[in-house]
């Protein structure tokens, strides 16, 4: 299939990938090993069925329709569809997708930076002998 604007589609895909990567990084840093499971649940297992890519949102169970409004993959699907089939029309979902994905990217980047700053400041307050666990 041929996209109407492949360059815009590439930049949009990069924005969506960066947003998903930042969400994953946040969960990995915050919850360590459990963060892997949470990141997979949030970005893949629950997001793919609720994305509206395979089935229209109206045909999904209520739980997945709820998740479609929250998870970013739905917006990635809408924006990609708009850029591929509707010449990048903002009313076809691209405008909302850009705002939502940018919001996810910025919010999770800030949360990740805040968490890393908090962790480092907490580590700097702990006495040196307490870190190693040796007496």
Helices and strands as residue ranges (DSSP letters): H 6-40, I 41-45, H 46-50, G 57-59, H 62-70, H 72-85, G 90-92, H 94-125, H 128-132
